[in-house]
Every structure is written in C-alpha cells, then in structure tokens.
Amino acid sequence: MSDDARLAGELARRAGELLLDLRAQMGFADPTALRKAGDRNSNELLIAALAEARPDDAVLSEESADDLARLDADRVWIVDPLDGTNEYGEEGRTDWAVHVALWQRGAPDLMGGLVAGAVALPGLGRTLTTDGEADGSAVRPLPTRDRVEGSPRLAVSRTRRPTWFDDVAEQTGAVDVPLGSAGMKAMSVLLGETDAYVHSGRMKEWDSAAPVAVAAAAGLHVSRLDGSPLEFNTRERLTLDLIICVPALAPALLQATAGLAGKDATER
C-alpha cells in the first residue's frame, strides 16, 4: 500500500471515529449543533494531521478558507470532513462519509490527477482506499464489478431527485436507489448496492475527488457525462458533472445522459 493511500485511509478512518464518538456524546436533540460540531471537529483533525504528516503539501477543504497558492502547488489534498451533513444529523442514518484525496501535478488524466484517496463510511464501519479496503490493521482488495445482473440500479438523491432521472431510468430500464451523501452514492456502486451514480450539475471538488479516486482504482468507469476526463485542483473548485458506473453500463448511460451537463445543479 502506498504511503499516501495509507495516510488517506488512516485519516479518513480517524475522522470517522471522531464523528461517531461525537454523535454518541451529543445525541440528536439538536441536530444543527451536532452537524456544525461534526464539520468543525473533523476538519480540525484532518488539517492538523496533514500539517504534521505532509507539511509541504497544500490542502483544499470544504471547511477551511481556500488558499489559491494551491494552484501552484505540486501536491494538494482535497478533503471533505463530513460529506452528507444532513444524514449525519439524523439518528440511524449511515449514508454519510469522510473524504480524503490527493491530487498531484503531472499525474495521468485517468483520475483527473488524483493519485490516492479514501472514503470512510463510519456508519458502516468501512474505509475504502485507492489501494484496498482498510480496517486499521489490514488491507483487503477492493471489490471488482464489471457487469450488471438484472435491471440496473441507479443511486439518486433521497431529498433532491433530479428532474431528468425518470427519463434516464426509462431509457436504461433502471430502478432508483435513494441515498444520502455523494460519497455513499458513489461507493454504493463499488459495494454492489447500485450499478451507477450520475450527477448532472456542478458539485464541489471535495464532494467528488475521493469517491472518484477510489472508484477508478477499483476499475469502475469514471468520467464526465460526455465521456471526457475529470479535472481537479481548479480555480473554481468545481466538478461540472460526473458518472461512476459498472463498465458494461457506461455506453448506455452515456447515451441516455447526453445533453444533461449543467442541469439540476443543486442535486447531490
């Protein structure tokens, strides 16, 4: 396992454990306070740990001010301390995540310059990295999925269902699987719970970077809706649209989603 992938997995797992502990301590009587504390405390852990472990690298985090010096840096960590904040504040929900990814200048376009990443799913007790699934003591290979059995299952926002979804589902014969965070929707493809995650509107890079890195490392199809590569560490900090799916499903989905780029920008 590479040092960077190991670090990404360790930090995502540690932040996830902190978030679980915070849930247990604060309870759900005041979900707004819980969500704010989760964002803040997880971010503080990740920023401090990266400063200690990789002091020469830049960091782009949802919960910190954006230092544009990152645009000239050779290595930039892109982190979301708590992806799926709404779900985190709801008792019993497990569809939230922690994202940690590393972008490196000059890296291949396959993953948009991402060279390592991890998505922790603390509610499920799982941490998926670009080098395998880590549990703190061992690393197991990531699941491999290259085909669809039965009707395709498409992950979709449980609270902001996009207007185009039913049309795409009809064209592909797919059924919907409502889920919370972007990280959970992306990882549901890897874990065999769905077959695709399509996002037509703009999303922040911290929402997409780690899921993209892990999904691509597992052999899933990852691209923009027109099939072109994704980009990261941009000035705008935006992923314009995204598709993650089982490779065999990619041709049909790319055809069905043609022309969707930029629509339903608030859907996640």
Secondary structure as the mmCIF struct_conf table of DSSP 4:
data_model
#
loop_
_struct_conf.conf_type_id
_struct_conf.id
_struct_conf.beg_label_comp_id
_struct_conf.beg_label_asym_id
_struct_conf.beg_label_seq_id
_struct_conf.end_label_comp_id
_struct_conf.end_label_asym_id
_struct_conf.end_label_seq_id
HELX_RH_AL_P HELX_RH_AL_P1 ASP A 3 MET A 26
BEND BEND1 PHE A 28 ASP A 30
HELX_RH_AL_P HELX_RH_AL_P2 PRO A 31 ALA A 53
TURN_TY1_P TURN_TY1_P1 PRO A 55 ASP A 56
BEND BEND2 ASP A 57 ASP A 57
STRN STRN1 ALA A 58 SER A 61
TURN_TY1_P TURN_TY1_P2 GLU A 62 GLU A 63
BEND BEND3 SER A 64 SER A 64
HELX_RH_3T_P HELX_RH_3T_P1 LEU A 68 ASP A 72
BEND BEND4 ASP A 74 ASP A 74
STRN STRN2 ARG A 75 ASP A 83
HELX_RH_AL_P HELX_RH_AL_P3 THR A 85 TYR A 88
TURN_TY1_P TURN_TY1_P3 GLY A 89 GLY A 89
BEND BEND5 GLU A 90 GLU A 90
TURN_TY1_P TURN_TY1_P4 GLU A 91 GLY A 92
STRN STRN3 ALA A 97 GLN A 104
TURN_TY1_P TURN_TY1_P5 ARG A 105 GLY A 106
HELX_RH_3T_P HELX_RH_3T_P2 ASP A 109 MET A 111
TURN_TY1_P TURN_TY1_P6 GLY A 112 GLY A 113
STRN STRN4 LEU A 114 LEU A 121
HELX_RH_3T_P HELX_RH_3T_P3 PRO A 122 LEU A 124
TURN_TY1_P TURN_TY1_P7 GLY A 125 GLY A 125
STRN STRN5 ARG A 126 THR A 129
TURN_TY1_P TURN_TY1_P8 THR A 130 ASP A 131
STRN STRN6 GLY A 132 ALA A 134
BEND BEND6 GLY A 136 SER A 137
STRN STRN7 VAL A 139 ARG A 140
HELX_LH_PP_P HELX_LH_PP_P1 PRO A 141 PRO A 143
BEND BEND7 GLY A 150 SER A 151
STRN STRN8 ARG A 153 SER A 157
BEND BEND8 ARG A 158 THR A 159
TURN_TY1_P TURN_TY1_P9 THR A 163 TRP A 164
HELX_RH_AL_P HELX_RH_AL_P4 PHE A 165 THR A 172
TURN_TY1_P TURN_TY1_P10 GLY A 173 GLY A 173
STRN STRN9 VAL A 175 LEU A 179
BEND BEND9 GLY A 180 SER A 181
HELX_RH_AL_P HELX_RH_AL_P5 ALA A 182 LEU A 190
TURN_TY1_P TURN_TY1_P11 LEU A 191 GLY A 192
BEND BEND10 GLU A 193 GLU A 193
BEND BEND11 ASP A 195 ASP A 195
STRN STRN10 ALA A 196 HIS A 199
BEND BEND12 GLY A 201 GLY A 201
STRN STRN11 MET A 203 LYS A 204
HELX_RH_AL_P HELX_RH_AL_P6 GLU A 205 ALA A 217
TURN_TY1_P TURN_TY1_P12 ALA A 218 GLY A 219
STRN STRN12 HIS A 221 SER A 223
TURN_TY1_P TURN_TY1_P13 LEU A 225 ASP A 226
BEND BEND13 GLY A 227 GLY A 227
HELX_LH_PP_P HELX_LH_PP_P2 SER A 228 LEU A 230
BEND BEND14 ASN A 233 ASN A 233
BEND BEND15 ARG A 235 GLU A 236
STRN STRN13 LEU A 238 THR A 239
STRN STRN14 LEU A 242 CYS A 245
HELX_RH_3T_P HELX_RH_3T_P4 PRO A 247 LEU A 249
HELX_RH_AL_P HELX_RH_AL_P7 ALA A 250 ALA A 256
TURN_TY1_P TURN_TY1_P14 THR A 257 GLY A 259
TURN_TY1_P TURN_TY1_P15 ALA A 261 GLY A 262
BEND BEND16 LYS A 263 ASP A 264
TURN_TY1_P TURN_TY1_P16 ALA A 265 THR A 266
#
